[in-house]
């Protein structure tokens, strides 16, 4: 064998070194290219948020419906900018208008009773695969800050052991609407305390560093900065504007001099109202509620500014939504949990200019369960399980390839007695264990005060929507459709019978 020369040996060794270096650079370039083409995901969820407090929704309503509490309004320019440069869904519904079930539906793409979170404080099943877990398996860096409400009774319950794909969950807490949070060597904690040392909802002494909305946004911005060169998915769940109706200065006094009116539906005759729409007592402070919304909007502005500074704003799917609404005096009620619009209809905005044109308006009815399959398509990943919801990417792009069924299903809480609703952009059919059938035409009766069930011209619509509820019940093992009262009402709804006589 001929012995190679010294020069040849040196050249050969250099070649061995050079080739891997080229390969490394190629891999790095490939990873960078992949990162640039894969969108980041930021999901911002508020809690108990009435959609009429957002300017982008008021712009699309009649003056009477936009100014539900009179001429007093809160301006939300940063949230509105997401609608102006992206899409606004005008008929987006919480699949169950209560905290835990709605959240379970959004993150899983499943109907809540099958997760099995059919009411508040039920732990999410270990086998549920969330959108965060799907993205994590596909190389995304993931995290979560704020209220979780899917880990049972723990309160506050920082950093639950079960992460469901949200790997950095240091600032996730299970329950509570705390107003002051601190971060120390031992991790985050509730800053306000009672005399016995227990966490308190007090807002006294809150600052722009410690008030919960500000604190959680700071953590979100930190995560974005730390992971700006990676594909990331982060969910920020703000516990406001849920009660108590308190907020830090200067937001606590910004709207105190405005005059607020009682919603028209609060003055109706309640003698014929269904049990789910009965009159309730209770006070609410609209000026403070507006202050909470304004604080949220200003913080959204900070996040948008950060994304722009980092040059990743246009490569980020930015979602703004809420877990459910808040009646704020409509129908002389507070909070949520009922089929009325202010309870079930929630804001849903999405910005991603690479796919969504500015000022896109989607009027078709959608629900919480539709988010996961849509996000999977937008991020080019496959769902692990077949989602119960539908992919509405085509609506976002403005090019639906086949007829889109303008419909979503909404359920009440629990598994024994409750209500079910089939809703379109205009019509709502509600069947209940305790009440006769109700039917609303939102164009004719936007305040939802008249049961149009027996009025001429609606029988065909009722029959169609009743069939949708029956199909849903069969496909997704809905326990409510097995209730004798609801069974009888659905039999009437899908029949050719005339005037309703089952229950009066």
C-alpha positions as CSV (number, residue, x, y, z in Angstrom):
1,X,0.0,0.0,0.0
2,X,1.3,3.4,-0.9
3,X,1.7,5.8,2.1
4,X,0.0,9.2,1.4
5,X,2.1,12.3,1.6
6,X,1.9,14.7,4.5
7,X,0.2,17.3,2.3
8,X,-2.5,14.9,1.3
9,X,-3.1,13.9,4.9
10,X,-3.5,17.5,5.9
11,X,-5.8,18.3,3.0
12,X,-7.9,15.2,3.8
13,X,-8.2,16.1,7.5
14,X,-9.3,19.6,6.5
15,X,-11.8,18.2,4.2
16,X,-13.3,16.1,6.9
17,X,-13.6,19.3,9.0
18,X,-14.9,21.5,6.2
19,X,-17.7,19.2,5.0
20,X,-19.4,18.8,8.4
21,X,-19.2,22.6,8.8
22,X,-21.0,23.1,5.6
23,X,-23.6,20.6,6.6
24,X,-24.0,22.4,10.0
25,X,-24.6,25.7,8.2
26,X,-27.1,24.1,5.9
27,X,-29.0,22.6,8.9
28,X,-28.9,25.9,10.7
29,X,-30.2,27.7,7.6
30,X,-32.9,25.1,7.2
31,X,-34.0,25.5,10.8
32,X,-34.0,29.3,10.5
33,X,-36.1,29.0,7.3
34,X,-38.5,26.6,9.0
35,X,-38.8,29.0,12.0
36,X,-39.6,31.9,9.7
37,X,-42.3,30.0,7.9
38,X,-44.0,28.5,11.0
39,X,-46.1,31.1,12.6
40,X,-45.9,31.9,16.3
41,X,-49.2,31.6,18.3
42,X,-50.4,34.0,21.0
43,X,-53.9,33.3,22.5
44,X,-55.2,36.0,24.8
45,X,-58.4,35.1,26.7
46,X,-60.2,37.4,29.0
47,X,-62.8,36.3,31.5
48,X,-66.5,37.2,31.5
49,X,-66.2,39.8,28.8
50,X,-69.2,41.5,27.2
51,X,-68.5,41.9,23.5
52,X,-70.2,45.4,23.4
53,X,-67.3,46.9,25.4
54,X,-65.1,46.6,22.3
55,X,-65.2,49.3,19.7
56,X,-64.8,46.9,16.8
57,X,-68.0,45.2,17.8
58,X,-70.0,48.3,18.4
59,X,-69.1,49.6,14.9
60,X,-71.0,46.6,13.5
61,X,-74.1,47.1,15.6
62,X,-77.0,49.5,15.4
63,X,-76.7,52.5,17.7
64,X,-79.3,51.1,20.2
65,X,-77.5,47.7,20.4
66,X,-74.0,49.2,20.6
67,X,-74.9,51.7,23.3
68,X,-76.6,49.1,25.6
69,X,-75.8,51.2,28.7
70,X,-76.4,54.6,27.0
71,X,-73.8,56.8,25.4
72,X,-71.1,55.9,27.9
73,X,-68.5,53.7,26.2
74,X,-64.9,52.5,26.7
75,X,-62.5,52.9,23.8
76,X,-60.3,50.0,22.9
77,X,-58.0,51.1,20.0
78,X,-55.4,48.3,20.4
79,X,-57.9,45.4,20.4
80,X,-59.8,47.2,17.6
81,X,-56.6,47.2,15.6
82,X,-56.5,43.4,15.5
83,X,-59.9,43.5,13.9
84,X,-58.9,46.2,11.5
85,X,-55.8,44.3,10.3
86,X,-57.3,40.8,10.7
87,X,-60.7,39.1,11.2
88,X,-63.6,39.7,13.5
89,X,-66.1,36.9,14.1
90,X,-69.5,38.5,14.9
91,X,-71.3,35.3,15.9
92,X,-68.7,33.4,17.9
93,X,-70.2,31.5,20.9
94,X,-68.9,29.9,24.0
95,X,-69.8,26.2,23.6
96,X,-70.8,26.3,27.3
97,X,-71.0,29.9,28.7
98,X,-69.2,29.1,32.0
99,X,-65.5,29.2,32.8
100,X,-64.2,25.7,33.0
101,X,-66.3,24.0,30.2
102,X,-65.7,26.9,27.8
103,X,-61.9,26.7,28.4
104,X,-62.0,22.9,28.0
105,X,-63.7,23.2,24.6
106,X,-61.3,25.9,23.3
107,X,-58.1,24.0,24.1
108,X,-59.4,20.5,23.1
109,X,-61.7,21.1,20.2
110,X,-64.2,18.8,22.1
111,X,-67.6,19.3,23.5
112,X,-67.2,20.0,27.2
113,X,-69.2,17.1,28.6
114,X,-66.8,14.7,26.9
115,X,-63.7,16.2,28.4
116,X,-65.5,15.7,31.0
117,X,-65.7,19.3,32.2
118,X,-69.5,19.9,32.0
119,X,-69.4,22.5,34.8
120,X,-66.9,24.5,36.8
121,X,-64.1,23.0,38.9
122,X,-64.0,19.5,37.2
123,X,-60.5,18.4,36.3
124,X,-59.7,18.0,32.6
125,X,-59.2,14.3,31.7
126,X,-55.5,13.2,31.5
127,X,-56.1,11.9,28.0
128,X,-57.2,15.2,26.5
129,X,-54.7,16.5,23.9
130,X,-54.7,20.3,23.7
131,X,-53.6,22.5,20.8
132,X,-50.6,23.3,22.9
133,X,-49.6,19.7,23.2
134,X,-50.0,19.2,19.5
135,X,-47.8,22.2,18.8
136,X,-45.3,21.1,21.4
137,X,-44.9,17.7,19.7
138,X,-44.2,19.6,16.5
139,X,-41.3,21.6,17.9
140,X,-43.0,24.6,19.4
141,X,-41.9,26.2,22.6
142,X,-45.1,26.5,24.7
143,X,-46.3,28.2,27.9
144,X,-49.2,29.7,29.8
145,X,-49.8,32.5,32.2
146,X,-53.0,33.3,34.1
147,X,-56.2,31.6,35.1
148,X,-56.5,27.9,34.1
149,X,-59.6,26.6,35.9
150,X,-59.2,23.0,34.6
151,X,-57.4,21.4,37.6
152,X,-60.3,20.9,40.1
153,X,-60.7,22.9,43.3
154,X,-57.2,24.1,43.9
155,X,-57.1,27.9,44.6
156,X,-54.9,29.6,43.5
157,X,-53.1,26.4,42.6
158,X,-49.9,27.7,41.0
159,X,-48.1,25.7,38.3
160,X,-50.3,22.6,38.2
161,X,-48.4,19.3,37.8
162,X,-50.5,18.4,34.7
163,X,-49.4,20.8,32.0
164,X,-51.4,19.6,29.0
165,X,-48.7,20.8,26.6
166,X,-48.1,24.2,28.2
167,X,-44.6,23.5,29.3
168,X,-43.7,26.8,30.9
169,X,-46.6,27.0,33.3
170,X,-44.8,28.8,36.2
171,X,-47.4,31.6,36.0
172,X,-50.5,29.5,35.5
173,X,-52.8,29.4,38.5
174,X,-55.9,27.3,38.7
175,X,-58.6,29.5,40.1
176,X,-59.4,33.0,41.5
177,X,-59.7,36.6,40.3
178,X,-56.8,38.0,42.2
179,X,-56.0,41.6,41.7
180,X,-52.4,41.7,43.0
181,X,-49.6,39.3,42.1
182,X,-45.9,39.2,43.1
183,X,-43.0,37.3,41.8
184,X,-40.2,36.3,44.2
185,X,-37.5,33.7,44.8
186,X,-40.2,31.2,45.7
187,X,-42.2,31.9,42.5
188,X,-45.4,33.8,42.0
189,X,-47.9,34.5,44.8
190,X,-51.0,36.5,45.5
191,X,-49.9,39.8,46.8
192,X,-53.0,40.8,48.8
193,X,-53.6,39.0,52.0
194,X,-56.3,38.8,54.7
195,X,-55.4,39.1,58.4
196,X,-55.2,35.4,58.6
197,X,-52.7,35.2,55.8
198,X,-55.1,33.8,53.2
199,X,-55.1,35.3,49.7
200,X,-57.4,38.2,49.1
201,X,-59.1,39.9,46.2
202,X,-58.2,43.3,47.5
203,X,-56.9,45.8,44.9
204,X,-55.5,48.2,47.6
205,X,-51.9,49.2,46.8
206,X,-51.9,47.6,43.3
207,X,-49.4,49.2,40.9
208,X,-48.6,48.8,37.2
209,X,-46.1,46.1,38.2
210,X,-48.3,44.1,40.5
211,X,-51.9,44.5,39.2
212,X,-52.7,41.2,37.8
213,X,-53.4,42.2,34.2
214,X,-50.1,44.1,34.0
215,X,-48.2,41.4,35.9
216,X,-49.4,38.6,33.6
217,X,-48.7,40.7,30.5
218,X,-45.1,41.3,31.7
219,X,-44.6,37.6,32.0
220,X,-46.0,37.1,28.5
221,X,-43.7,39.7,27.0
222,X,-40.8,38.1,28.9
223,X,-41.6,34.7,27.3
224,X,-41.9,36.3,23.8
225,X,-38.5,38.0,24.1
226,X,-36.8,34.9,25.4
227,X,-38.2,32.7,22.6
228,X,-38.3,35.2,19.7
229,X,-36.0,33.1,17.6
230,X,-38.0,30.0,18.0
231,X,-41.5,29.0,17.0
232,X,-43.6,29.6,20.1
233,X,-47.1,29.1,21.4
234,X,-48.2,31.0,24.5
235,X,-51.6,31.5,26.1
236,X,-52.4,34.5,28.3
237,X,-55.5,34.0,30.4
238,X,-56.5,37.3,32.1
239,X,-58.9,36.9,35.1
240,X,-60.5,40.4,34.3
241,X,-63.0,41.8,33.6
242,X,-64.7,39.2,35.7
243,X,-65.8,40.5,39.1
244,X,-65.1,41.8,41.6
245,X,-65.5,45.1,39.7
246,X,-62.3,46.7,40.9
247,X,-59.2,48.0,39.1
248,X,-56.0,49.9,39.9
249,X,-55.5,53.6,39.5
250,X,-55.9,55.5,37.2
251,X,-58.4,53.1,35.6
252,X,-60.6,53.1,38.7
253,X,-61.7,56.7,38.1
254,X,-61.5,57.1,34.3
255,X,-65.2,56.5,33.7
256,X,-66.8,57.5,37.0
257,X,-68.4,60.7,35.6
258,X,-70.2,59.0,32.8
259,X,-73.9,58.3,33.0
260,X,-75.1,54.8,32.5
261,X,-78.6,53.6,31.5
262,X,-80.4,50.4,32.3
263,X,-80.6,48.0,29.3
264,X,-84.0,47.9,27.7
265,X,-84.4,44.1,28.4
266,X,-84.1,44.8,32.2
267,X,-87.4,46.6,32.0
268,X,-89.5,43.9,30.3
269,X,-92.4,42.0,31.8
270,X,-90.8,38.9,33.4
271,X,-94.1,37.0,34.0
272,X,-93.6,34.8,30.9
273,X,-89.8,34.5,31.1
274,X,-88.2,31.0,31.1
275,X,-86.6,29.9,34.3
276,X,-83.2,30.4,32.7
277,X,-84.1,34.0,32.1
278,X,-85.6,34.9,35.5
279,X,-85.0,38.3,37.0
280,X,-82.1,38.5,39.5
281,X,-81.1,41.1,42.0
282,X,-77.6,42.5,42.2
283,X,-75.5,45.5,41.6
284,X,-72.6,46.1,39.2
285,X,-70.2,48.9,38.7
286,X,-70.0,49.6,35.0
287,X,-67.4,52.4,35.4
288,X,-65.0,50.0,37.1
289,X,-65.8,47.3,34.5
290,X,-64.9,49.8,31.8
291,X,-61.7,50.5,33.7
292,X,-60.7,46.8,33.6
293,X,-61.4,46.7,29.9
294,X,-59.3,49.8,29.3
295,X,-56.4,48.3,31.3
296,X,-56.6,45.2,29.2
297,X,-56.6,47.2,26.0
298,X,-53.5,49.2,27.0
299,X,-51.7,46.0,27.8
300,X,-52.6,44.5,24.4
301,X,-51.0,47.7,23.1
302,X,-47.8,46.8,24.9
303,X,-47.7,43.3,23.5
304,X,-48.3,44.5,20.0
305,X,-45.5,47.0,20.4
306,X,-43.1,44.3,21.6
307,X,-44.0,42.0,18.6
308,X,-43.3,44.9,16.2
309,X,-40.0,45.8,17.9
310,X,-38.9,42.2,17.6
311,X,-40.0,42.0,13.9
312,X,-42.3,39.1,14.5
313,X,-45.7,40.8,14.5
314,X,-46.7,39.6,11.1
315,X,-45.4,36.1,11.7
316,X,-47.6,35.6,14.8
317,X,-51.2,34.3,14.8
318,X,-52.6,36.6,17.4
319,X,-56.0,35.6,18.9
320,X,-58.2,37.7,21.2
321,X,-61.2,36.0,22.8
322,X,-63.1,35.4,26.1
323,X,-64.3,32.3,27.9
324,X,-67.9,33.7,28.1
325,X,-69.8,36.9,28.3
326,X,-71.4,39.0,31.0
327,X,-75.0,40.2,31.0
328,X,-74.1,43.5,32.8
329,X,-77.8,44.2,33.6
330,X,-79.4,42.8,30.5
331,X,-82.6,40.9,31.3
332,X,-82.0,42.2,34.9
333,X,-79.2,39.7,35.3
334,X,-75.5,39.5,36.0
335,X,-72.8,37.1,34.9
336,X,-73.3,34.2,32.5
337,X,-74.6,30.6,32.1
338,X,-77.8,31.3,30.1
339,X,-78.6,31.3,26.4
340,X,-78.9,35.1,26.0
341,X,-76.4,36.8,23.6
342,X,-74.5,38.7,26.3
343,X,-73.8,35.5,28.1
344,X,-73.0,33.1,25.2
345,X,-71.7,35.4,22.4
346,X,-68.0,36.3,22.9
347,X,-65.4,38.4,21.1
348,X,-63.2,36.5,18.8
349,X,-60.5,38.3,16.8
350,X,-57.6,36.8,14.8
351,X,-54.7,38.5,13.1
352,X,-52.3,36.7,10.8
353,X,-51.7,38.8,7.6
354,X,-50.0,36.0,5.7
355,X,-53.4,34.3,5.6
356,X,-56.1,36.7,6.7
357,X,-56.9,39.9,4.9
358,X,-57.5,43.1,6.9
359,X,-61.0,44.0,7.8
360,X,-62.3,40.4,7.3
361,X,-65.8,40.0,8.8
362,X,-67.1,36.5,9.5
363,X,-70.8,36.5,10.3
364,X,-71.4,32.7,10.3
365,X,-72.0,31.1,13.7
366,X,-68.9,29.5,15.2
367,X,-68.1,28.0,18.6
368,X,-65.2,27.4,21.0
369,X,-64.7,23.8,19.7
370,X,-63.9,25.2,16.2
371,X,-60.6,26.8,17.3
372,X,-58.3,23.8,17.6
373,X,-58.9,22.3,14.1
374,X,-58.6,25.8,12.6
375,X,-55.3,26.5,14.4
376,X,-53.9,23.1,13.3
377,X,-54.5,24.0,9.7
378,X,-53.0,27.4,10.1
379,X,-49.8,26.0,11.7
380,X,-49.7,23.0,9.3
381,X,-49.9,20.3,12.0
382,X,-52.2,17.3,12.2
383,X,-54.7,17.0,15.2
384,X,-53.9,13.9,17.3
385,X,-57.6,13.0,17.6
386,X,-60.6,14.0,15.4
387,X,-61.9,17.3,16.7
388,X,-65.6,17.8,17.3
389,X,-65.3,21.3,15.9
390,X,-64.9,22.5,12.3
391,X,-61.9,24.1,10.5
392,X,-63.0,27.6,9.6
393,X,-59.7,28.6,7.9
394,X,-61.7,28.9,4.6
395,X,-63.8,31.6,6.2
396,X,-60.7,33.4,7.4
397,X,-59.3,33.3,3.9
398,X,-62.5,34.3,2.3
399,X,-62.6,31.3,0.0
400,X,-64.8,28.6,1.3
401,X,-64.7,25.7,-1.1
402,X,-68.1,24.2,-0.2
403,X,-71.3,25.4,1.4
404,X,-70.7,26.4,5.0
405,X,-73.4,25.5,7.5
406,X,-74.2,28.6,9.5
407,X,-74.7,26.9,12.8
408,X,-73.1,26.0,16.2
409,X,-74.4,24.1,19.2
410,X,-74.3,25.4,22.8
411,X,-75.1,23.6,25.9
412,X,-75.8,24.5,29.5
413,X,-73.9,23.1,32.5
414,X,-74.1,19.7,34.2
415,X,-75.3,16.4,32.9
416,X,-78.7,15.9,34.5
417,X,-81.1,18.8,33.7
418,X,-80.2,21.8,31.5
419,X,-80.7,23.5,28.2
420,X,-79.4,23.1,24.6
421,X,-79.3,25.7,21.9
422,X,-78.9,25.6,18.1
423,X,-77.8,29.0,16.9
424,X,-77.1,30.7,13.6
425,X,-76.1,34.2,12.8
426,X,-79.7,35.2,13.2
427,X,-81.8,32.5,14.8
428,X,-81.7,30.6,18.1
429,X,-83.7,27.5,19.2
430,X,-83.5,26.6,22.9
431,X,-84.9,23.4,24.4
432,X,-84.8,23.0,28.2
433,X,-85.5,20.4,30.9
434,X,-87.6,23.0,32.8
435,X,-89.1,25.3,30.2
436,X,-91.1,25.3,27.0
437,X,-89.3,25.7,23.6
438,X,-88.0,29.2,23.0
439,X,-87.2,30.6,19.6
440,X,-85.5,34.0,18.9
441,X,-85.1,36.0,15.7
442,X,-82.1,38.3,16.5
443,X,-82.8,40.6,13.6
444,X,-86.4,41.1,14.5
445,X,-85.9,41.0,18.3
446,X,-82.3,41.9,19.1
447,X,-83.0,42.3,22.8
448,X,-84.3,38.7,23.0
449,X,-87.6,39.5,24.7
450,X,-90.1,37.7,22.4
451,X,-90.7,34.0,22.0
452,X,-91.4,33.7,18.3
453,X,-91.9,29.9,18.4
454,X,-95.6,30.0,17.3
455,X,-95.3,33.0,14.9
456,X,-96.0,32.4,11.2
457,X,-93.0,31.7,9.0
458,X,-90.7,30.1,11.6
459,X,-91.9,26.5,11.7
460,X,-89.5,25.3,9.0
461,X,-86.6,26.9,10.7
462,X,-87.5,25.3,14.0
463,X,-87.8,21.9,12.4
464,X,-84.4,22.3,10.8
465,X,-82.7,23.5,14.0
466,X,-84.4,20.8,16.1
467,X,-83.0,18.2,13.7
468,X,-79.5,19.7,14.2
469,X,-79.9,19.3,18.0
470,X,-81.0,15.7,17.6
471,X,-78.1,14.9,15.3
472,X,-75.7,16.5,17.7
473,X,-77.2,14.6,20.6
474,X,-76.8,11.2,18.9
475,X,-73.3,11.9,17.5
476,X,-71.8,13.3,20.8
477,X,-73.8,11.3,23.4
478,X,-75.4,14.4,24.8
479,X,-77.2,13.5,28.1
480,X,-79.6,16.3,27.9
481,X,-81.4,14.9,24.8
482,X,-82.3,11.9,26.9
483,X,-84.4,14.0,29.3
484,X,-88.1,13.2,28.8
485,X,-89.1,16.9,28.5
486,X,-86.4,17.7,25.9
487,X,-87.2,14.5,24.0
488,X,-90.8,15.5,23.7
489,X,-90.0,19.0,22.7
490,X,-87.6,17.8,20.0
491,X,-90.1,15.4,18.7
492,X,-92.5,18.3,18.2
493,X,-89.8,20.5,16.7
494,X,-88.9,18.0,14.0
495,X,-92.5,16.9,13.3
496,X,-95.1,18.5,11.0
497,X,-97.3,19.4,13.9
498,X,-98.5,23.0,14.1
499,X,-98.7,25.1,17.2
500,X,-96.6,24.0,20.2
501,X,-98.8,22.4,23.0
502,X,-96.3,20.3,24.9
503,X,-95.8,22.8,27.8
504,X,-97.1,26.3,28.4
